[in-house]
Amino acid sequence: MAFAKNSMLFFMVMALFGVCFGTVYKVGDSNGWTEKGSVSYKGWASTKTFFVGDTIVFEYNAKEQNVVQVKTLTEFNGCNSKAPLSAYNSGNDAVELKKAGHFFYICGLPGHCEAGQKVDIRVLEPSQAPSPSHSSPSPSPAPSSNHSHHNESSAPVPSPSAKAPTSPNKSSAPSVKSSSGLFMLVVMGVLAYFA
């Protein structure tokens, strides 16, 4: 009986620690980190929402690439890697996003950053997560080519500013986002254990 209780407690504690892990993103998705091809790292980053605790992974050929974190937007835009905050060259670099803000990464090899091998990662606090809207914008009526006839049953056309929800491309690495339901389940299990 003691073994069963200790095992249960162990798994509940492990589950509690599991809610603290963030999402893992592979920079450039299947293309990885490269100056070759038509990878738009600006476009890639714009489809993601990064939070403190997430991890970005740079995968590349270590003989042909590197990753340099620069401090300012000016250094980023100018591809200036002379005074980096950090530099990576393993070919498989995992960088945990530990605080909110903009983080600028470039390839420090000549010509690579200028060819587009740079990414600006905007990191939010978990409390900055967008909440679902309770009201939708009013759609515009569909334009009619025949002004003398209006079809009452035609569906309205969504406004051009409305975007369909997209799911971020994530790596296949396991990840868990914080969940208050899981947390409460673990707390209730621990309380039941000691009752």
LOZADREN-919856 format. One record per residue: residue in three letters; x, z, y of N, C-alpha, C, O in turn; chain. Coordinates in pm, whole numbers, plus 32768, in hexadecimal, padded with zeros to 4 digits. Example, Ala and Ser with C-alpha at 12.3 -4.5 7.8 and 13.67 -1.06 7.14 Angstrom:
2
NODE code  n_u  n_w  n_v ca_u ca_w ca_v  c_u  c_w  c_v  o_u  o_w  o_v unit
NODE  ALA 8527 830C 7DC7 84CE 830C 7E3E 8528 830C 7EB6 8590 834E 7EB4    A
NODE  SER 8505 82C4 7F1F 8557 82CA 7F96 850A 8313 8003 853D 8324 8072    A
This chain:
195
NODE code  n_u  n_w  n_v ca_u ca_w ca_v  c_u  c_w  c_v  o_u  o_w  o_v unit
NODE  MET 8052 8000 7F89 8000 8000 8000 8057 8000 807E 8038 7FBA 80DF    A
NODE  ALA 80C3 804F 807C 811D 8054 80EF 815E 7FCD 8107 8170 7FA4 817A    A
NODE  PHE 8181 7F86 809A 81BE 7F02 80A9 815C 7EA1 80EB 8183 7E54 8143    A
NODE  ALA 80DE 7EA5 80C2 8079 7E4C 80FB 8065 7E69 818F 805A 7E0B 81DF    A
NODE  LYS 8061 7EE8 81B6 8050 7F0C 8243 80CA 7EE0 8294 80BC 7EAA 8302    A
NODE  ASN 8143 7EF7 825E 81BC 7ECE 82A5 81C4 7E36 82B1 81EE 7E03 8319    A
NODE  SER 819D 7DEE 824A 819C 7D5C 8250 813A 7D2B 82B9 8157 7CD0 8306    A
NODE  MET 80C4 7D69 82BA 805F 7D43 831D 8091 7D5C 83AB 807E 7D08 8403    A
NODE  LEU 80CF 7DCD 83C1 8106 7DEE 8444 8172 7D8A 846B 8177 7D5D 84DE    A
NODE  PHE 81C9 7D67 840C 8234 7D07 8426 81F9 7C82 8455 8227 7C4A 84B9    A
NODE  PHE 8195 7C4E 840D 815A 7BCD 8432 810F 7BD4 84B7 810D 7B72 8501    A
NODE  MET 80D1 7C44 84D5 808D 7C52 8555 80F2 7C53 85C8 80DA 7C16 8630    A
NODE  VAL 8162 7C97 85B6 81CA 7C9A 861D 8206 7C0F 862E 821E 7BE4 869F    A
NODE  MET 821E 7BC8 85BF 8252 7B3F 85C8 81F1 7AE4 8612 821B 7A90 8661    A
NODE  ALA 816E 7AF5 85F9 810A 7AA5 863F 810B 7AC5 86D3 80FB 7A6B 8726    A
NODE  LEU 811E 7B44 86F5 8124 7B6B 8781 819A 7B29 87C6 818D 7AFA 8837    A
NODE  PHE 820D 7B25 8784 8281 7AE1 87BF 8269 7A4B 87C7 829D 7A09 8821    A
NODE  GLY 821D 7A15 876B 8201 7986 876A 81B7 7955 87E4 81C7 78E1 880B    A
NODE  VAL 8165 79AA 8823 811A 797D 8897 8173 796D 8911 8145 793B 8978    A
NODE  CYS 81EF 7995 8909 8249 798E 897B 8296 790A 8982 82D7 78EE 89E7    A
NODE  PHE 8291 78B8 8919 82DD 783C 8918 8293 77D1 8966 8218 77CB 8965    A
NODE  GLY 82DF 777D 89AB 82A4 7710 89F6 82A5 768F 89A8 82C8 768C 8932    A
NODE  THR 827F 7626 89EB 827B 75A2 89B0 8305 7563 89B9 8350 757D 8A17    A
NODE  VAL 8326 7511 8956 83A6 74CA 8954 838A 7437 8972 8337 73F8 8930    A
NODE  TYR 83CE 7401 89D6 83BE 7375 89FE 8442 732C 89E8 84AB 735B 8A13    A
NODE  LYS 843D 72B9 89A7 84B3 7264 899A 84B3 7206 8A12 8457 71B5 8A22    A
NODE  VAL 8519 7210 8A66 8521 71BE 8ADE 8525 712A 8AB6 857B 7100 8A69    A
NODE  GLY 84C8 70DE 8AED 84BF 7050 8ACE 8476 7031 8A4D 8471 6FBE 8A22    A
NODE  ASP 843C 7097 8A0E 83F5 7088 898F 844D 703F 892A 84C1 7064 8918    A
NODE  SER 841A 6FD8 88E9 8466 6F96 887D 84E1 6F4B 88B1 853D 6F30 8864    A
NODE  ASN 84E4 6F29 8931 8559 6EE5 896A 85CF 6F42 897E 8642 6F17 897E    A
NODE  GLY 85B3 6FC2 8990 861E 7021 89A9 8658 7012 8A34 8617 6FDE 8A8E    A
NODE  TRP 86D4 703F 8A44 871B 7040 8AC4 877C 6FCC 8AC4 87E2 6FD1 8A7F    A
NODE  THR 8760 6F63 8B11 87B1 6EEA 8B11 87A3 6E9F 8B94 873F 6EAE 8BDA    A
NODE  GLU 8807 6E50 8BB4 87FD 6DF9 8C2A 87D3 6D6E 8BFE 87B5 6D19 8C52    A
NODE  LYS 87D0 6D56 8B7B 87AC 6CD3 8B45 8715 6CCA 8B35 86D1 6D2E 8B1F    A
NODE  GLY 86E2 6C51 8B3F 8653 6C3D 8B2C 8605 6C55 8BAB 863C 6C56 8C1A    A
NODE  SER 8585 6C67 8B98 852E 6C73 8C0D 84E9 6CFB 8C10 846F 6D03 8C21    A
NODE  VAL 8535 6D64 8C00 84FB 6DEB 8C04 84EB 6E16 8C95 854A 6E13 8CE3    A
NODE  SER 8472 6E3E 8CB8 845A 6E75 8D3D 844D 6F0C 8D2C 83E4 6F3F 8D04    A
NODE  TYR 84B8 6F54 8D4A 84B4 6FE5 8D3C 8457 7024 8DA4 841D 708E 8D8B    A
NODE  LYS 844A 6FE4 8E17 83EA 7014 8E7A 835D 7009 8E42 830D 7065 8E4E    A
NODE  GLY 833E 6F97 8E04 82BC 6F84 8DC5 82A7 6FE3 8D51 823A 701A 8D40    A
NODE  TRP 8310 6FF8 8D01 8307 7054 8C8F 82E4 70E1 8CC1 8288 711F 8C8E    A
NODE  ALA 832E 7112 8D23 8319 719A 8D55 8291 71A9 8D98 8256 7215 8D95    A
NODE  SER 825F 713D 8DD5 81DF 7147 8E1C 8169 7157 8DBC 80FC 717E 8DE7    A
NODE  THR 817D 713B 8D3D 8110 714B 8CDC 8113 71D4 8C98 80C1 71F0 8C40    A
NODE  LYS 8170 7228 8CC0 8180 72AC 8C82 8165 731A 8CE8 8173 7305 8D61    A
NODE  THR 813E 738E 8CB6 8135 7405 8D08 8190 746C 8CC8 8174 749E 8C5A    A
NODE  PHE 81FD 748C 8D0B 8262 74E8 8CD7 8248 7574 8D0D 8229 7586 8D83    A
NODE  PHE 8257 75D7 8CB6 8245 7663 8CDC 82C2 76B3 8CBA 8310 768D 8C63    A
NODE  VAL 82D3 7722 8D00 833E 777F 8CDF 8331 77A1 8C4B 82C3 77C1 8C1C    A
NODE  GLY 83A0 779C 8C03 839F 77B8 8B73 83A1 773B 8B1E 83C0 7742 8AA7    A
NODE  ASP 8381 76C7 8B59 838B 7649 8B0F 841F 7624 8B00 8475 765C 8B43    A
NODE  THR 8439 75C6 8AA8 84C2 7596 8A91 84C2 74FF 8A98 846B 74BD 8A61    A
NODE  ILE 8526 74C8 8ADC 853A 7438 8ADC 85B6 741B 8A89 861A 7462 8A92    A
NODE  VAL 85AF 73B2 8A38 861D 738E 89E0 864E 7303 8A06 8601 72A4 8A0A    A
NODE  PHE 86CF 72F9 8A22 870F 7279 8A3E 8753 724C 89BE 87B0 728D 898F    A
NODE  GLU 8727 71DB 8986 8767 71A0 8910 87A7 711D 893A 8765 70C8 8976    A
NODE  TYR 8829 710E 891A 8873 7098 8946 88F2 708A 88F4 8917 70E4 88A9    A
NODE  ASN 8933 7018 8903 89B4 7001 88C4 8A1E 7045 891B 8A37 701C 898C    A
NODE  ALA 8A5C 70AE 88E5 8ABB 70FF 8933 8B37 70AF 895C 8B7D 70D8 89B8    A
NODE  LYS 8B53 7040 891A 8BC6 6FED 893F 8BA7 6F94 89B7 8C02 6F61 89F8    A
NODE  GLU 8B24 6F81 89D4 8AFD 6F24 8A3D 8AAF 6F62 8AB0 8A99 6F21 8B16    A
NODE  GLN 8A83 6FE1 8AA3 8A2E 7020 8B06 8A5A 70B0 8B1C 8AAD 70E5 8AD3    A
NODE  ASN 8A20 70EF 8B81 8A26 7180 8B94 89AE 71A9 8BE8 895F 7155 8C12    A
NODE  VAL 89A1 7229 8C00 8936 725D 8C53 8975 72BC 8CB8 89C0 7316 8C93    A
NODE  VAL 8956 72A7 8D36 898B 72FB 8DA1 8915 732D 8DF3 88C1 72DE 8E20    A
NODE  GLN 890F 73B0 8E07 88A8 73E7 8E5E 88E3 73F4 8EEA 894A 7435 8EFD    A
NODE  VAL 88A2 73B4 8F4B 88CE 73BD 8FD6 886F 7418 9022 87FD 7430 8FF8    A
NODE  LYS 88A0 744A 9092 8857 74B3 90DA 87EA 747F 9136 877E 74BA 913D    A
NODE  THR 8804 7412 917D 87A8 73E9 91E7 876A 7360 91CD 879D 7311 917D    A
NODE  LEU 86FD 7346 9212 86BD 72C3 920D 871B 7259 9245 871C 71E8 9215    A
NODE  THR 8767 727C 92AA 87C7 721D 92E5 882F 71F3 927D 884E 717C 9271    A
NODE  GLU 8865 7253 9231 88C4 7232 91C7 8881 71DD 915B 88BD 717F 9126    A
NODE  PHE 8806 7200 913B 87B9 71B6 90D7 87A3 7126 9104 87C2 70C8 90BA    A
NODE  ASN 876F 7115 917D 8755 708E 91B0 87D5 703C 91C1 87D5 6FC3 91AB    A
NODE  GLY 8842 707F 91E7 88C1 703B 91FA 8916 7031 917D 8986 6FFD 9181    A
NODE  CYS 88E2 7064 910C 892C 7063 908C 89B5 70A3 909B 8A19 7070 9068    A
NODE  ASN 89B9 7113 90E1 8A36 715A 90FC 8A47 71CB 9097 8A00 7230 909D    A
NODE  SER 8AA5 71BB 903C 8ABD 7220 8FD4 8B40 726C 8FE9 8B75 72A8 8F8B    A
NODE  LYS 8B75 726A 9064 8BF8 72A8 907E 8BF7 7340 9077 8C5D 737C 9055    A
NODE  ALA 8B85 7381 9096 8B7E 7414 9091 8B05 743E 903E 8AA6 7476 9075    A
NODE  PRO 8B08 7424 8FBB 8A91 7440 8F69 8A77 74D6 8F56 8AD3 7527 8F58    A
NODE  LEU 89F8 74F8 8F44 89D3 7581 8F20 89F7 7599 8E8E 8A23 7606 8E69    A
NODE  SER 89E3 7533 8E3B 8A08 753A 8DAD 8A1C 74AD 8D7A 89EC 744C 8DB4    A
NODE  ALA 8A65 74A3 8D0C 8A7F 7422 8CCE 8A76 7432 8C36 8A9F 7498 8BFE    A
NODE  TYR 8A3F 73CD 8BF7 8A2B 73CF 8B66 8A63 734D 8B2D 8A5E 72E4 8B6D    A
NODE  ASN 8A9A 7356 8AB4 8AD0 72DD 8A76 8ACB 72DF 89DE 8B19 729A 899D    A
NODE  SER 8A70 732D 89A4 8A69 7337 8912 8A1D 72C4 88D1 8A31 72A8 885B    A
NODE  GLY 89C7 7282 891C 8972 721A 88E3 88E9 724E 88B9 888F 71FF 889A    A
NODE  ASN 88DA 72D1 88B7 8859 730F 8894 8851 7394 88DD 8866 73FE 88A2    A
NODE  ASP 8831 738E 895E 8834 7404 89B4 87A7 7438 89D0 8754 73F0 8A07    A
NODE  ALA 878E 74B4 89AB 870E 74F4 89C5 871F 754E 8A3F 8775 75A5 8A42    A
NODE  VAL 86CB 7538 8AA4 86D1 7584 8B20 864C 75CD 8B32 85E4 758F 8B43    A
NODE  GLU 8652 7653 8B2F 85D9 76A2 8B44 85BD 76AA 8BD9 8618 76C4 8C29    A
NODE  LEU 8541 7694 8BFD 8516 769A 8C89 84F1 772A 8CA7 8485 7758 8C82    A
NODE  LYS 854A 7772 8CEB 853D 7803 8CFB 84F8 782F 8D7B 84D0 78A2 8D87    A
NODE  LYS 84EA 77D3 8DDB 84A7 77F8 8E57 8461 777F 8E93 847F 770D 8E6F    A
NODE  ALA 8406 779A 8EEE 83BA 772F 8F2E 8411 76E9 8F95 846F 7724 8FCB    A
NODE  GLY 83F2 766B 8FB0 843A 761E 9015 8455 7591 8FE4 8423 7567 8F7C    A
NODE  HIS 84A5 7547 9032 84D0 74C0 900D 855D 74C9 8FD5 85B3 750B 900F    A
NODE  PHE 8572 7486 8F65 85F6 7483 8F26 861D 73F2 8F13 85D1 73A2 8EDB    A
NODE  PHE 8694 73D2 8F42 86C0 7347 8F49 872F 732E 8EE4 8796 7372 8EE5    A
NODE  TYR 871A 72CA 8E8D 877C 72A7 8E27 879E 7213 8E33 8746 71BF 8E46    A
NODE  ILE 881F 71F5 8E29 884D 716C 8E2E 88B7 7158 8DC2 88EC 71B8 8D8B    A
NODE  CYS 88D5 70DB 8DA5 894B 70BD 8D53 89BD 70AF 8DB5 89B3 7066 8E17    A
NODE  GLY 8A2B 70F5 8D9B 8A9C 70F6 8DF6 8AFE 7084 8DE3 8B60 707B 8E2E    A
NODE  LEU 8AE7 702D 8D83 8B43 6FBD 8D6C 8B27 6F4F 8DD2 8AB3 6F38 8DF6    A
NODE  PRO 8B8F 6F0A 8E00 8B7E 6EA5 8E69 8B15 6E3B 8E46 8B17 6DFE 8DDC    A
NODE  GLY 8AB8 6E28 8EA4 8A52 6DC1 8E98 89D5 6DE9 8E4C 896E 6DA7 8E5A    A
NODE  HIS 89DA 6E53 8DFC 8966 6E77 8DAA 88F3 6EAE 8DFE 8881 6E83 8DEE    A
NODE  CYS 8911 6F0B 8E56 88A9 6F43 8EAD 886D 6ED5 8F05 87F3 6ECD 8F16    A
NODE  GLU 88C3 6E82 8F3C 8896 6E15 8F91 883B 6DB5 8F44 87E5 6D74 8F7F    A
NODE  ALA 884F 6DAC 8EC0 87FC 6D56 8E6C 8778 6D99 8E46 8726 6D5F 8E00    A
NODE  GLY 8764 6E16 8E75 86E5 6E5A 8E5D 86EC 6ECF 8DFD 8685 6F0A 8DDC    A
NODE  GLN 8763 6EF1 8DCF 8770 6F61 8D70 8777 6FE5 8DBD 87E1 7022 8DCB    A
NODE  LYS 8702 700D 8DEE 86F5 708A 8E38 8665 70B7 8E2F 8609 7066 8E29    A
NODE  VAL 8653 713C 8E2E 85CB 7171 8E22 85BD 71EF 8E76 8615 7245 8E77    A
NODE  ASP 854D 71F9 8EBC 8529 726C 8F0E 84BC 72B7 8EC1 844E 7283 8EAD    A
NODE  ILE 84DC 7330 8E97 847E 7381 8E49 8442 73EA 8EA6 848A 743F 8EDB    A
NODE  ARG 83BF 73E4 8EBB 8378 7448 8F0D 833D 74AF 8EAF 82EB 748E 8E59    A
NODE  VAL 8367 752D 8EBF 833E 7599 8E66 82DF 75F7 8EB0 82FB 7622 8F20    A
NODE  LEU 826E 7616 8E70 820A 766F 8EA9 8209 76F4 8E61 8231 76FE 8DED    A
NODE  GLU 81DC 775B 8EA7 81C1 77DB 8E67 8144 77C8 8E12 80EE 7778 8E37    A
NODE  PRO 8136 7810 8DA2 80BC 7803 8D52 803D 781E 8DA2 7FD4 77E6 8D84    A
NODE  SER 8046 7873 8E07 7FD1 7892 8E59 7FA8 781C 8EB1 7F3B 781D 8EEA    A
NODE  GLN 7FFE 77B5 8EBC 7FDF 773F 8F0D 7F9A 76D2 8EBB 7F86 7663 8EED    A
NODE  ALA 7F76 76F0 8E40 7F33 768C 8DEB 7EB1 7662 8E2E 7E65 76B6 8E5E    A
NODE  PRO 7E98 75DF 8E31 7E1B 75B2 8E6F 7DA3 75E1 8E1E 7DA2 75D7 8DA3    A
NODE  SER 7D3E 7615 8E64 7CC6 7641 8E1E 7C64 75CD 8E19 7C62 7579 8E72    A
NODE  PRO 7C13 75C9 8DAF 7BB2 755C 8DA6 7B4F 7563 8E19 7B23 75CF 8E41    A
NODE  SER 7B2D 74F1 8E4B 7AD0 74EA 8EBB 7A41 74F8 8E87 7A1D 74BF 8E20    A
NODE  HIS 79F1 7543 8ECF 7966 7555 8EA9 790D 74E8 8EE2 789C 74D8 8EB6    A
NODE  SER 793F 749F 8F43 78F1 7432 8F7B 7946 73B5 8F7E 79BD 73BB 8F9C    A
NODE  SER 790A 7345 8F5E 7951 72C5 8F5E 7938 7280 8FE1 78D2 7297 9022    A
NODE  PRO 7995 722A 9009 7979 71DC 9081 7904 717E 9066 78F1 714F 8FF6    A
NODE  SER 78B5 7164 90CD 7843 710A 90BD 7876 707D 90AA 78C4 704B 90FB    A
NODE  PRO 784A 703A 903E 7877 6FB1 9028 7833 6F53 9089 77C4 6F6D 90B8    A
NODE  SER 7876 6EE5 90A6 783E 6E7F 90FD 77E3 6E27 90AB 77FE 6E11 9034    A
NODE  PRO 7778 6DF3 90E6 7722 6D96 909B 776D 6D15 9081 77C4 6CED 90CE    A
NODE  ALA 774A 6CD4 9012 7789 6C55 8FEF 7760 6BEC 9054 76EB 6BE2 907A    A
NODE  PRO 77C2 6B9B 9080 779E 6B31 90DE 7749 6AC9 9096 775C 6AAF 901F    A
NODE  SER 76ED 6A8F 90DD 7695 6A2B 90A3 76AF 69A5 90E4 76B6 699B 915F    A
NODE  SER 76BC 693E 9092 76D1 68B9 90CB 764D 687E 90F9 764B 6826 914F    A
NODE  ASN 75DD 68AD 90C3 755A 687F 90EB 751A 68EC 9140 74E7 694F 910B    A
NODE  HIS 751C 68DB 91C2 74EB 6943 921D 7454 6953 9219 7421 69BC 9242    A
NODE  SER 740A 68EE 91E9 7379 68FA 91E9 7345 6946 9170 72CF 6969 916C    A
NODE  HIS 739A 6960 910D 736D 69A6 9095 73CC 6A1A 9079 7445 6A07 906E    A
NODE  HIS 7396 6A92 906E 73E6 6B09 9050 73B9 6B41 8FCA 7344 6B62 8FBA    A
NODE  ASN 7411 6B4B 8F6D 73F1 6B7D 8EE9 73FF 6C15 8EE9 746E 6C48 8EF5    A
NODE  GLU 7390 6C5D 8EDE 7390 6CEF 8EE2 73D8 6D2D 8E6A 7405 6D9F 8E72    A
NODE  SER 73E2 6CE3 8DFB 741E 6D1E 8D82 74B4 6D07 8D79 74F4 6D36 8D1A    A
NODE  SER 74EE 6CC0 8DD8 757F 6CA7 8DCF 75CC 6D28 8DE6 75AA 6D79 8E3C    A
NODE  ALA 7635 6D39 8D97 7687 6DB2 8DA0 76DF 6DAC 8E1A 7712 6D42 8E3D    A
NODE  PRO 76F2 6E1D 8E5D 774A 6E1D 8ED3 77DB 6E07 8EA9 7805 6E2D 8E3C    A
NODE  VAL 7825 6DC9 8F03 78B3 6DB1 8EEC 7901 6E28 8F23 78EA 6E4F 8F96    A
NODE  PRO 795D 6E62 8ED5 79AB 6ED2 8F09 79FF 6EA8 8F80 7A28 6E34 8F8A    A
NODE  SER 7A17 6F04 8FD9 7A69 6EE6 904E 7AF7 6EC7 9022 7B23 6EFB 8FBC    A
NODE  PRO 7B40 6E73 906E 7BC8 6E4F 9048 7C25 6EC7 903E 7C89 6EC1 8FF8    A
NODE  SER 7C05 6F34 9084 7C5E 6FA8 9081 7C4C 6FFB 9003 7C9F 7051 8FE5    A
NODE  ALA 7BE0 6FE4 8FB8 7BCB 7033 8F3E 7C29 7002 8ED1 7C32 6F89 8EB8    A
NODE  LYS 7C6C 705C 8E92 7CCA 7039 8E28 7C97 7071 8DA5 7C5F 70DF 8D9F    A
NODE  ALA 7CAA 7023 8D3C 7C88 7055 8CB7 7CF1 70BA 8C8F 7D67 70A9 8CAF    A
NODE  PRO 7CC8 7124 8C48 7D2B 7187 8C1F 7D8E 7147 8BBE 7D68 70F9 8B66    A
NODE  THR 7E0A 716A 8BCE 7E72 7137 8B75 7EB0 71AB 8B2C 7EB8 721B 8B60    A
NODE  SER 7EDA 7191 8AB4 7F1F 71FA 8A69 7FB3 71E2 8A75 7FE1 7171 8A61    A
NODE  PRO 7FFF 7249 8A95 808E 7235 8AA7 80D1 7211 8A23 80AB 7242 89B9    A
NODE  ASN 8136 71BA 8A2D 8185 719A 89B7 81E7 720A 89A1 823B 7225 89F6    A
NODE  LYS 81DA 724A 8930 8230 72BB 8912 8282 7299 8898 825F 7240 884B    A
NODE  SER 82EF 72DF 8888 833F 72CA 8810 82F5 7301 8799 8293 7349 87A7    A
NODE  SER 8325 72E0 8723 82E6 7313 86AB 8313 73A1 868B 82E8 73DA 8627    A
NODE  ALA 8367 73DA 86DE 8393 7464 86C9 831D 74C3 86D9 82C7 74AC 872E    A
NODE  PRO 8318 752C 868A 82A8 7589 8697 82A9 75CD 871E 8313 75ED 8755    A
NODE  SER 8232 75E3 8751 8229 7629 87D1 81A7 7676 87D4 8145 7650 8793    A
NODE  VAL 81A6 76E0 881F 812F 7733 882D 8123 7757 88C0 8183 7785 88FD    A
NODE  LYS 80AE 7743 88F8 8095 776F 8980 8055 77F8 897C 8015 781D 8919    A
NODE  SER 8065 7842 89E7 802B 78C8 89EF 7F95 78C1 89DC 7F52 786A 8A14    A
NODE  SER 7F61 791B 898E 7ED2 791B 8972 7E9F 79AA 8975 7ECB 79FE 8928    A
NODE  SER 7E41 79C5 89CE 7E0C 7A4C 89D8 7DBE 7A70 895B 7DBA 7AE5 8934    A
NODE  GLY 7D7D 7A0D 8919 7D34 7A29 889E 7D90 7A58 882F 7D71 7AB9 87EA    A
NODE  LEU 7E01 7A15 881F 7E62 7A3D 87B8 7E9C 7AC4 87DB 7EB0 7B18 8782    A
NODE  PHE 7EB7 7ADC 8859 7EED 7B5C 8884 7E8B 7BCC 8862 7EB3 7C34 882D    A
NODE  MET 7E0D 7BB6 8880 7DA8 7C1E 8865 7D9B 7C35 87CF 7D89 7CA7 87A4    A
NODE  LEU 7DA4 7BCB 8780 7D9E 7BD9 86EF 7E11 7C30 86BD 7DFD 7C87 8668    A
NODE  VAL 7E88 7C19 86EF 7EFD 7C68 86C8 7EEC 7CF9 86F3 7F08 7D54 86A5    A
NODE  VAL 7EBF 7D10 876D 7EAB 7D99 879D 7E45 7DE1 8748 7E5A 7E54 8722    A
NODE  MET 7DD7 7D9D 8728 7D6F 7DDC 86D5 7DA7 7DFB 8649 7D87 7E63 8610    A
NODE  GLY 7DFA 7DA2 8613 7E37 7DBB 8591 7E94 7E33 8593 7E93 7E83 8536    A
NODE  VAL 7EE4 7E3F 85FD 7F3F 7EB1 860A 7EEE 7F32 8617 7F10 7F96 85D8    A
NODE  LEU 7E85 7F30 8667 7E31 7FA7 8677 7DEF 7FCE 85F1 7DE6 8044 85CF    A
NODE  ALA 7DC0 7F69 85A8 7D83 7F84 8525 7DEA 7FBE 84C4 7DCA 8014 8472    A
NODE  TYR 7E65 7F8E 84CF 7ECF 7FBE 8476 7EE7 8053 848B 7EF8 809E 842A    A
NODE  PHE 7EE9 807E 8508 7F07 810A 8528 7E8B 8163 8522 7E97 81DD 852F    A
NODE  ALA 7E15 812A 8510 7D9A 817B 850A 7D8B 81C3 8485 7D2A 820B 8470    A
